[in-house]
Amino acid sequence: ATSKIDTSNVVNESNVVLSDECLNVLSKGLKFIPTPLYINTVEVISNVEKSLSYVPLPFKRSAIAEISTFMLKWKKSQKSNMTKKELESLHELRRNNDIVIVPADKGGKIVVMNKCNYINKVEEKLNNVDLYEQVKDPTDTIKKKLSELTMRMFKNNKINAIQKLELMSIDNLAVGRIGIMYGGKKNEQFNDQSEAVKAFETLFLDKTGNNWSDRGTFKKLPSKFYPLEIDYGNHDIQKIFDNVNANKRFNLPKLVQDLICFIFDIESMEKALLSFEIDLTKIPLGRLSRNQLNKGYQAYSMLKETNDQKNEHSIDDNYKKLKCFLEPVDHNSEEFHRIEQYIANTSASHQRKYTLKLKELFKTTRESEREKFQKWQSTENRQLL
């Protein structure tokens, strides 16, 4: 006969009647960890990248190496520390949304409560002015002080421009890295249009140091925002390249042509920069001199003449710049179906709300890559990256 498990450390204050198996599972304690059946590699990699995003590179590499070694050596345990009935009871407890399982304040016991009672007790304590005082969120004030301190250090030559950008890109400070979207949207309700306009003009003055009515003669002020004139229209430069390529022949398969056009799409690059609120008319700072423009035009003319002699389309020319052989994979091939299966089997938890579809697949071979890996050709231990 099996000995009865002591479940005296479990206190059930809910309306739910718990089975003996559920009480046995809870008696193991809230720190008890069931034997894992598998390791979700994609989820581990994602969590490691997030947690180490601001860690110095040497520590980051060391941590990733240790985690990778552990994952490679990990093997599924032959014996579980829970019986089949206990695992079923654990899933039953997790699916029950009417209860909350919490540790007791004293005595080390585990308390099972009705969820509604738990919420009421929490709200009762939060509303007790003798226990809690509602304070204003100090985040914005701290960020402002950190930004001012960083700027002061930069002006006093304590840090350089790159260090300033690195410091101010942490935790959404005033100036961030290019490509990272910061800030949010604030919605307010107003009684009429004039009240909303007045609030906007007040905010504009606070952020820029200029009155909205004087925006025609805007003056740039230190540590203040500056309005950018962004043009999302098409540019004539693409038409020039289209005219140059009008009489050139293609030497690449259609799918590879489409891929090269996607990689070297100047308009998409410009739209990406514009989405980061970067004014392309102010990069580089100031306007190019006429001498620089003449030199640039001469260089372009020489390149155009060379390209004309080769009678080569710019798509083929861009393809050569990649120094990589690209070959489309047939949709009916075994390789294509295998990669489709890999995508379906390794999708992360946040990707389950939608379905990823493999549109095209390419084989790639970089220049001199085959020679570099020739000595490992006989190695059987291979992994899909």
C-alpha positions in Angstrom: 0.0 0.0 0.0 1.2 3.5 -0.8 1.7 6.0 2.0 -0.7 8.9 2.1 1.0 12.3 1.2 0.8 15.0 3.8 -1.3 17.9 2.3 -1.7 19.9 5.5 0.4 22.7 4.0 -2.5 23.4 1.5 -5.4 25.6 2.6 -8.4 25.7 0.3 -10.5 28.8 0.8 -12.2 28.6 -2.6 -15.6 27.2 -3.5 -13.9 24.6 -5.7 -13.6 21.1 -4.3 -10.0 19.9 -5.0 -9.3 16.2 -5.6 -6.7 14.3 -3.7 -4.4 14.4 -6.8 -4.7 18.2 -7.0 -3.9 18.5 -3.3 -0.9 16.2 -3.7 0.5 18.3 -6.6 0.0 21.6 -4.6 1.7 20.0 -1.5 4.9 19.8 -3.5 5.3 23.6 -3.1 5.2 26.5 -5.5 8.9 26.2 -6.2 8.6 22.6 -7.4 9.6 22.2 -11.1 8.2 19.3 -13.1 10.8 17.4 -15.3 10.8 19.2 -18.7 9.7 17.1 -21.7 11.6 19.2 -24.2 13.4 22.6 -24.6 11.7 25.2 -26.8 14.9 26.4 -28.6 13.3 29.3 -30.4 11.7 30.7 -27.2 15.0 30.3 -25.3 17.0 32.2 -28.0 14.3 34.9 -28.1 14.4 35.4 -24.3 18.2 35.3 -24.2 18.4 38.0 -26.9 15.9 40.2 -25.0 17.5 39.8 -21.6 21.1 40.5 -22.9 20.2 43.4 -25.2 22.1 46.0 -23.1 24.8 43.7 -21.6 28.4 44.3 -22.7 29.4 42.2 -25.7 32.0 40.0 -23.9 29.5 39.0 -21.2 26.8 38.5 -23.8 29.0 36.1 -25.8 30.0 34.2 -22.7 26.4 33.8 -21.6 25.2 32.7 -25.0 28.1 30.1 -25.2 27.2 28.6 -21.8 23.5 28.4 -22.7 24.3 26.9 -26.1 26.5 24.3 -24.5 23.8 23.4 -22.0 21.2 23.1 -24.7 23.4 20.8 -26.8 24.2 18.5 -23.9 20.6 18.4 -22.6 18.8 15.1 -22.9 15.3 14.2 -22.1 15.1 12.5 -18.7 14.0 8.9 -18.8 12.0 9.3 -15.6 9.6 12.0 -14.6 9.3 13.4 -11.1 5.5 13.4 -11.4 3.0 10.6 -12.1 0.6 10.7 -15.1 -2.3 11.5 -12.7 -0.4 14.3 -11.1 0.4 15.8 -14.5 -3.2 15.7 -15.4 -4.1 17.3 -12.1 -1.5 20.1 -12.7 -3.1 20.8 -16.1 -6.5 20.8 -14.5 -5.4 23.5 -11.9 -3.9 25.6 -14.7 -7.1 25.6 -16.7 -9.2 26.7 -13.8 -9.7 30.4 -14.2 -11.9 30.7 -11.1 -9.1 30.2 -8.5 -5.9 31.8 -7.6 -3.0 29.9 -5.9 -0.8 32.1 -3.7 1.7 31.6 -0.9 0.5 32.5 2.6 1.9 35.6 4.4 3.2 33.4 7.2 3.7 29.7 7.9 4.9 28.7 4.4 1.4 27.3 3.5 -0.2 27.4 0.0 -3.6 29.1 -0.2 -6.2 28.5 -2.9 -8.7 31.4 -3.2 -11.6 32.4 -5.3 -10.3 34.8 -8.0 -13.0 37.4 -7.3 -12.2 37.3 -3.5 -8.5 37.7 -4.2 -9.1 40.8 -6.5 -11.4 42.3 -3.9 -8.7 41.9 -1.2 -6.0 43.5 -3.4 -8.2 46.5 -4.3 -9.2 46.9 -0.6 -5.5 47.2 0.4 -4.6 49.5 -2.5 -7.5 51.8 -1.6 -6.3 51.9 2.0 -4.6 55.3 2.4 -2.9 54.2 5.6 -1.0 51.5 3.6 -0.6 53.0 0.1 -0.2 56.5 -1.3 -0.8 57.2 -4.9 2.3 58.9 -6.4 3.1 60.5 -9.7 5.1 58.3 -12.1 8.7 59.6 -11.8 9.9 58.0 -15.0 9.7 61.1 -17.2 11.4 63.2 -14.6 14.3 60.7 -14.2 14.7 60.4 -18.0 14.9 64.1 -18.3 17.5 64.4 -15.6 19.5 61.6 -17.2 19.3 63.3 -20.6 20.5 66.6 -19.1 23.4 64.8 -17.2 24.5 63.0 -20.4 24.4 66.3 -22.4 26.4 68.0 -19.7 29.0 65.3 -19.8 29.2 65.5 -23.6 29.6 69.3 -23.5 32.4 69.0 -20.9 34.2 66.5 -23.1 33.7 63.7 -20.6 32.2 61.4 -23.2 32.3 61.4 -27.0 29.4 61.5 -29.5 29.1 57.8 -29.9 29.0 57.3 -26.1 26.4 60.0 -25.9 24.2 58.2 -28.4 24.7 54.8 -26.6 23.8 56.3 -23.2 20.7 58.2 -24.5 19.4 55.2 -26.5 19.0 53.2 -23.3 15.4 53.1 -21.9 13.9 55.6 -24.4 15.8 58.7 -23.4 15.6 61.9 -25.5 17.9 60.8 -28.4 17.8 57.2 -29.7 19.5 55.0 -32.2 18.5 55.2 -35.8 15.9 52.6 -36.5 14.4 52.3 -33.0 10.9 53.8 -32.7 10.4 55.6 -29.4 7.6 57.6 -28.0 3.8 57.0 -28.0 0.5 58.5 -28.7 -1.6 60.6 -26.3 -5.3 61.0 -26.8 -7.2 63.7 -24.9 -10.9 64.8 -24.9 -11.8 68.4 -25.5 -15.1 70.2 -25.3 -14.6 72.1 -28.6 -12.1 72.7 -31.4 -10.7 76.0 -30.0 -9.8 74.2 -26.7 -7.9 71.5 -28.6 -6.0 74.0 -30.8 -5.0 76.0 -27.7 -3.7 72.8 -26.0 -1.7 71.9 -29.1 -0.2 75.4 -29.4 0.9 75.2 -25.7 2.5 71.8 -26.3 4.2 73.0 -29.5 5.7 76.0 -27.6 6.9 73.7 -24.8 8.6 71.2 -27.1 10.1 73.6 -29.7 10.4 77.0 -27.9 8.6 78.6 -30.8 5.0 79.9 -31.1 2.8 78.0 -33.6 1.8 81.3 -35.1 5.6 82.1 -35.8 6.3 78.7 -37.5 7.0 80.5 -40.8 10.1 82.0 -39.2 11.0 79.0 -37.0 14.2 79.3 -35.0 16.2 76.2 -33.9 16.8 76.2 -30.2 19.2 74.0 -28.2 17.7 70.9 -26.5 14.3 71.6 -28.3 12.5 69.8 -31.0 12.8 70.9 -34.7 10.0 70.3 -37.3 11.1 68.2 -40.3 9.7 68.7 -43.8 9.2 65.2 -45.0 8.3 64.5 -48.7 6.8 61.0 -49.4 6.6 61.6 -53.1 8.4 59.8 -55.9 11.9 61.0 -56.9 13.1 61.5 -60.5 16.4 59.6 -59.8 14.7 56.2 -60.3 13.4 57.4 -63.8 17.0 58.1 -64.8 18.1 54.5 -63.9 15.1 53.1 -65.7 16.0 55.0 -68.9 19.6 53.8 -68.7 18.4 50.2 -68.4 15.8 50.5 -71.1 17.8 48.7 -73.9 19.7 46.3 -71.7 19.1 42.5 -71.6 18.6 40.4 -68.5 20.9 37.4 -67.8 19.1 36.2 -64.6 16.0 34.1 -63.9 12.9 36.1 -63.2 12.7 35.1 -59.5 16.3 36.2 -58.9 15.6 39.5 -60.7 12.7 40.2 -58.4 14.9 39.4 -55.3 17.7 41.7 -56.5 15.2 44.5 -57.2 13.8 44.1 -53.7 17.3 44.2 -52.1 18.5 47.2 -54.0 15.2 49.1 -53.9 16.2 52.7 -53.3 12.6 53.9 -52.8 12.0 51.4 -50.0 15.3 52.5 -48.3 14.1 56.2 -48.4 10.7 55.3 -47.0 12.3 53.4 -44.2 14.5 56.5 -43.3 11.5 58.8 -43.6 9.5 56.5 -41.2 12.3 57.2 -38.6 11.6 61.0 -39.1 15.0 61.5 -40.8 15.0 64.4 -43.2 17.0 63.2 -46.2 17.5 66.8 -47.4 19.6 67.4 -44.3 21.9 64.3 -44.7 24.8 65.0 -45.0 24.5 68.2 -43.0 24.5 71.2 -45.3 24.2 71.2 -49.1 26.8 69.6 -51.4 29.0 72.2 -53.2 28.8 72.6 -57.0 32.4 71.2 -57.2 31.3 68.0 -55.4 28.2 67.7 -57.6 30.4 68.0 -60.8 32.8 65.3 -59.5 29.9 63.1 -58.7 28.4 63.6 -62.2 31.7 62.8 -63.8 32.0 59.6 -61.8 28.5 58.7 -62.8 29.2 59.4 -66.5 32.3 57.1 -66.4 30.3 54.3 -64.7 27.5 54.7 -67.2 29.9 54.5 -70.1 31.5 51.4 -68.7 28.1 49.8 -68.1 27.0 50.7 -71.7 30.1 49.0 -73.1 29.3 45.9 -71.2 25.6 46.1 -72.3 24.7 44.8 -68.9 21.5 45.6 -67.0 21.9 47.2 -63.6 20.1 44.2 -62.0 22.8 41.9 -63.3 25.4 44.4 -62.1 23.9 44.6 -58.6 23.7 40.8 -58.5 27.5 40.6 -59.1 28.0 43.0 -56.1 26.5 40.5 -53.8 29.2 38.0 -54.7 26.8 35.2 -54.1 25.2 32.6 -56.4 21.4 32.5 -56.1 19.3 29.7 -57.4 15.5 29.5 -57.0 14.2 26.2 -55.5 11.3 24.5 -57.2 8.1 24.6 -55.1 7.5 20.9 -55.8 10.9 19.8 -54.7 11.7 17.9 -51.5 13.8 20.7 -50.2 11.0 23.3 -50.5 8.6 21.1 -48.6 11.2 20.3 -45.9 11.8 24.0 -45.2 8.0 24.6 -45.1 7.8 21.9 -42.5 10.7 23.5 -40.5 8.8 26.8 -40.4 5.6 25.2 -39.2 7.4 23.1 -36.5 9.6 25.9 -35.1 7.2 28.8 -35.0 7.3 30.9 -31.8 4.4 31.2 -29.4 3.6 34.8 -30.6 3.4 33.5 -34.2 0.5 31.1 -33.5 -2.0 33.9 -34.1 -1.2 33.9 -37.8 0.3 31.5 -40.3 3.7 32.0 -42.0 3.8 31.0 -45.6 7.0 30.3 -47.6 6.7 32.3 -50.8 10.1 31.6 -52.4 13.2 29.7 -51.5 16.7 30.3 -52.8 19.9 28.2 -52.7 22.9 30.5 -51.9 26.6 29.9 -52.4 29.0 32.7 -51.5 32.3 33.2 -53.4 35.1 31.0 -52.0 32.7 29.6 -49.4 33.0 26.0 -50.7 36.8 26.1 -50.5 36.7 27.3 -46.9 34.4 24.5 -45.7 36.0 21.8 -47.9 38.0 20.3 -44.9 34.7 19.8 -43.0 32.9 18.0 -45.8 33.2 14.6 -44.2 31.8 15.8 -40.8 28.5 14.1 -40.1 27.5 16.3 -37.1 25.4 19.0 -38.8 22.7 21.3 -37.5 20.1 23.5 -39.2 20.7 27.1 -38.2 
